[in-house]
Amino acid sequence: MKSFLLLALTLTAACSATASSSSADDRRWINQCLRDNREARVSQSVVRAYCSCMNDRMSNNETRSITQWERANPRAREACERRSGWT
């Protein structure tokens, strides 16, 4: 029982660290990407995975939106489509 509790606490801490590791700026760009893709014919979780993948590939100094950046970076777009399950 103690092992299970320790595992649960470890997983909770890891999930919390991952959730808080994205900055407010990252969340803003990802949310804009979600809005830009609201008409997509895939699930919201696939779109979120795609937007997060694209955001991770972009420089922290990038000023274009994910939607604008993906047009100039088709290889990154294709890789994130595969990774997210979009294709």
C-alpha positions in Angstrom: 0.0 0.0 0.0 2.8 2.4 0.8 4.4 1.7 -2.6 1.2 2.5 -4.3 0.8 5.8 -2.4 4.4 6.8 -3.1 3.9 6.0 -6.8 0.7 8.1 -6.9 2.4 11.0 -5.2 5.3 10.8 -7.6 3.0 10.8 -10.7 1.0 13.7 -9.3 4.2 15.7 -8.8 5.4 14.9 -12.3 2.1 15.9 -13.9 2.0 19.1 -11.9 5.6 20.0 -13.0 4.7 19.3 -16.6 1.5 21.4 -16.5 3.3 24.3 -14.9 6.3 24.1 -17.2 4.6 25.9 -20.1 4.7 29.7 -19.7 1.7 32.0 -20.0 3.0 33.0 -23.4 3.1 29.3 -24.5 -0.5 28.9 -23.3 -1.6 32.0 -25.2 -0.1 30.8 -28.4 -1.5 27.3 -28.0 -5.0 28.6 -27.2 -4.8 30.8 -30.3 -3.9 27.7 -32.3 -6.9 25.9 -30.8 -9.2 28.7 -31.9 -7.6 28.8 -35.4 -8.3 25.1 -35.7 -11.8 24.9 -34.2 -13.3 23.7 -37.5 -10.8 20.8 -37.8 -12.3 17.4 -38.4 -10.3 15.8 -35.6 -10.8 15.6 -31.9 -9.9 18.5 -29.6 -7.2 16.4 -28.0 -5.5 15.8 -31.3 -5.6 19.5 -32.1 -4.2 20.3 -28.6 -1.4 17.8 -29.1 -0.6 19.3 -32.5 -0.6 22.9 -31.2 1.6 21.9 -28.3 4.0 20.1 -30.6 4.2 23.1 -33.0 4.7 25.5 -30.1 7.6 23.3 -28.7 9.3 23.5 -32.1 9.1 27.3 -32.3 11.8 29.6 -30.9 10.9 31.4 -27.7 11.6 34.6 -29.6 9.1 33.9 -32.4 6.5 36.6 -33.0 4.3 34.8 -35.5 1.4 32.7 -34.4 1.6 29.0 -34.7 -0.8 29.1 -37.7 1.5 31.6 -39.4 4.7 29.8 -38.5 3.4 26.4 -39.7 3.0 27.7 -43.3 6.7 28.6 -43.4 7.8 25.3 -41.8 6.0 22.4 -43.6 8.4 19.8 -42.3 7.6 20.8 -38.7 3.9 20.8 -39.5 4.0 17.3 -41.0 6.0 16.0 -38.1 3.6 17.4 -35.6 0.6 16.1 -37.6 2.1 12.6 -37.4 3.0 12.9 -33.7 -0.4 14.2 -32.7 -2.3 11.6 -34.7 -3.8 14.2 -37.1 -2.9 12.2 -40.1 
